Amino acid sequence: MLIPYQDLDSDTLHNLIEYFILREGTDYGEQEISLPEKTAKVLQQLKEGSVVILYSELSESVTLIHRDQLTARQQNLSNH
């Protein structure tokens, strides 16, 4: 189930974004980017719709996922 980012309390959204960034350990190349900068970038991606919040009822967990990854996952499931 997709959760609109606007439905989350601002603190909850901020914590979710930071958790996602820290969990993913994303590599930004040779230039180090601060956590606040990374957080702002992810928030912008949420606003643009390129990243969405996905809640799994099965595992009762929430994560951020790129929309193209979600589409590929859905297509994979429909092919099986």
C-alpha positions as CSV (number, residue, x, y, z in Angstrom):
1,M,0.0,0.0,0.0
2,L,1.4,3.4,-0.9
3,I,1.3,6.1,1.8
4,P,1.2,9.7,0.7
5,Y,4.1,11.5,2.3
6,Q,1.7,14.4,3.2
7,D,-0.2,12.0,5.5
8,L,2.8,11.6,7.8
9,D,3.6,13.9,10.7
10,S,6.7,16.0,9.7
11,D,8.9,14.4,12.5
12,T,7.8,10.9,11.4
13,L,8.6,11.7,7.8
14,H,12.0,13.1,8.7
15,N,12.8,10.1,10.9
16,L,11.7,7.7,8.1
17,I,13.9,9.5,5.5
18,E,16.9,9.4,7.8
19,Y,16.4,5.7,8.7
20,F,16.2,5.0,4.9
21,I,19.4,6.9,4.2
22,L,21.3,5.3,7.0
23,R,20.1,1.8,6.3
24,E,20.9,2.1,2.6
25,G,24.4,3.4,3.1
26,T,24.2,5.1,-0.3
27,D,27.4,5.9,-2.1
28,Y,27.6,9.4,-3.5
29,G,31.0,9.1,-5.1
30,E,34.1,11.0,-4.0
31,Q,32.2,14.0,-2.7
32,E,30.8,13.5,0.8
33,I,27.2,14.7,1.3
34,S,25.9,15.5,4.8
35,L,22.9,13.8,6.3
36,P,20.7,17.0,6.1
37,E,21.6,17.4,2.4
38,K,20.7,13.7,1.7
39,T,17.5,14.1,3.7
40,A,16.5,17.2,1.6
41,K,17.2,15.3,-1.6
42,V,15.0,12.4,-0.6
43,L,12.3,14.7,0.5
44,Q,12.4,16.4,-2.9
45,Q,12.2,13.0,-4.6
46,L,9.1,12.3,-2.6
47,K,7.5,15.6,-3.6
48,E,8.4,14.9,-7.3
49,G,6.9,11.3,-7.0
50,S,10.1,9.5,-8.1
51,V,10.3,8.0,-4.6
52,V,7.2,6.6,-2.8
53,I,6.5,5.3,0.7
54,L,5.5,1.7,0.7
55,Y,3.8,0.0,3.6
56,S,3.8,-3.8,3.6
57,E,0.8,-5.3,5.4
58,L,2.4,-8.7,5.3
59,S,5.5,-7.7,7.2
60,E,4.0,-4.6,8.9
61,S,6.9,-2.5,7.7
62,V,7.4,0.7,5.8
63,T,10.1,1.7,3.4
64,L,11.0,4.2,0.7
65,I,11.3,2.8,-2.8
66,H,12.0,4.4,-6.2
67,R,8.8,4.4,-8.3
68,D,10.6,2.5,-11.1
69,Q,11.6,-0.3,-8.7
70,L,8.0,-0.5,-7.5
71,T,6.8,-0.8,-11.0
72,A,9.3,-3.5,-11.8
73,R,8.3,-5.4,-8.6
74,Q,4.6,-5.2,-9.5
75,Q,5.3,-6.4,-13.1
76,N,7.4,-9.3,-11.8
77,L,4.6,-10.3,-9.4
78,S,2.0,-10.2,-12.2
79,N,4.1,-12.4,-14.4
80,H,4.2,-15.2,-11.8
